[in-house]
C-alpha cells in the first residue's frame, strides 16, 4: 500500500502531464467524497459540541442559567484553588497512574505467556482476557462490590477469615484501593492486547541468542524483551491511563464519597448544582489531561525514539 | 506443561502471575452468577441453596423488560447508523488519494481517545440548545458518534487486505463498478464489516458515559436501570439481571470469535 504522503507528494509535482493529473482526479475524487457524510455528522455532533463546551467553560452563567459574557478563567482557578476540588483532580491523577502501572506489571507475564504458549493455551487466555471487556462496566463494578463488601459477609473477608488470615473484616470497599482494583479489572485487557502484539513481533532468535550467550532469564527480559516491547507498553499505558482518568461508573460504585474522580465531579456539577461553566471547565481539564498523555505517547511512538538498537 | 522457551524460576513466576490474573478476571463475574441463584432474601456470601425465582422476578419486571427493549432497539439503530456512515468513510480513507487524508483519518477516529463522558456532556448541551426533546433520537446520535470510529477501524483493516487485482479482473471482464463492489469487494471485507457492526452493537448496549447524559426517566437503557437497582435493591434479582447481561455478552464474544477471531478484531 502506498502511503498518503507519497501520493500527496506525487500529485504536487508540477512536471506531471496535465492529462494524467486530470484522470487521477476523475477516478479518485468520488471515492474521497464517501467520507463526507461521516465528516459532516461528526463535525456537527462531536466537534462543534466540544468547541461549545470549551467556550462555556470560560463564560459566566447568570441567575437564569443563561451562559454568556463576560469571559473569565475563574472556573479553572476554582478547580485548582478550592481544596475540595483540587483533591479530586489529584485523586484522579493518582488513581490513573497507579492503575496503569499495576496493569503494566501484571500484563507483561500474561502477554508473554499468551504469545509464547501453544495455540490452545493462547486461545483460552485470549478469551478470558477479552471476554469481560464486553460485559457492562456496571456489572463488573457490582461483582467487585460483592467481593470487597465490608463486614464478614463480603467474599474476600469471608475467605480471609475462614482461612484465619485476618481476625477482623477488612474495609476495602468505598476506598481508593477499591477503585484501583475495579479500574484494573475493567481496563486490564487494554494493556495486555497491545503488549501481546508488540511481544509477538520480537524475533525469538534475539532472546535465544542472549540466553545462549549466558544471560539469566531476568537479564534477557530487561535487556532484550523489555526494550523491544516498549511500543506496546506506551500504547497500553496511554489507553489505560486515559480510560481510567475518564471513568465514572467504577468510582461511583466502588469509591463512594471518599474516592471521587473528575467524572463524578462533572456529573455532580451538571445534574445537582446545575453549574454548567464549572462542569465544562472540569471536563476541559479532563480532556487536556488525556490529550497530554496521548501527545507524549504519539511523540514517543512516531519518532521511533523507542526502537533504538539494544 | 512447560514450553521449551520458558524454563527455570522465570517460567514459574510467569505462569503463577498469569493464573492469578485469570482468577482475578473471572472472579467477580462468576461470583455474580453464583449469587444469582442463591435462595436467600439478601445477597450474601457464601450463596445458599439453589433457586431460579430471582430470574422469574427479573423477567416479570416491567422496568427491566422495557429497558431491555429500548437497549436492543437502540443498539440495532446504532449498528445500522454507524455502518452507513463508517463503511463509506473507510473506503474513502483506504482508496482515496486526496490531500489531508491523514488529518481526516485522525479526525474520524478522534472520538476514540476523547473521554466518552465529555462527548456525552458536550452533545447534551448542543441538543438541549436545539430543543431536541426525544431521548431516543438523542441517544441514537450520541451512540453513533461513539461507535462509528470502531467501524472505520475494522473496515479499514480488512479493506487494506483486499486484493485489488481481483477487482481489476472483474472490471476487465465487463462488470460495472456496482457489480464489482457487490460481487468481488464486499465478500472480501464482509468479516470486517460484521466485526464493526457487532462492536457497534455491543458498545452501544453497554454504554454508560454517553447514555447517562442523554437518557431521561421515560427512556432509560439497561445500564442505567441496573445502576439504579444497585443502589435501591438488595435481593438477588440484581445479580440475576447482571447474569443475563453477562450471558448476552458471552454470545457476542463467541460470535466475534467465530466471525473474525478476537485478537484480530481488537487489534484492528
Interface residues (C-beta under 8 A of the other chain):
Chain A: X1 X4 X5 X7 X8 X11 X24 X28 X29 X31 X32 X33 X34 X35 X37 X38 X39 X41 X42 X45 X46 X47 X48 X49 X50 X52 X53 X56 X106 X109 X110 X112 X113 X116 X117 X118 X125 X126 X127 X128 X129 X130 X131 X132 X133 X134 X135 X136 X137 X138 X139 X140 X142 X143 X144 X145 X146 X147 X149 X153 X154 X155 X158 X185 X188 X189 X193 X196 X197 X204 X207 X217 X218 X221 X242 X245 X246 X248 X249 X252 X253 X263 X266 X267 X270 X276 X279 X280 X283 X286 X287 X290 X291 X294
Chain B: X3 X5 X6 X7 X8 X9 X10 X11 X13 X14 X15 X17 X18 X21 X22 X24 X25 X26 X27 X28 X29 X31 X32 X35 X43 X44 X45 X46 X84 X85 X86 X88 X89 X91 X92 X93 X95 X96 X97 X98 X99 X101 X102 X104 X107 X108 X110 X111 X113 X114 X115 X116 X117 X118 X119 X121 X122 X123 X125 X126 X141 X142 X144 X145 X148 X152 X160 X202 X205 X206 X208 X209 X212 X213 X222 X223 X226 X227 X230 X238 X239 X242 X245 X246 X249 X250 X252 X253 X257 X262 X263 X266 X267
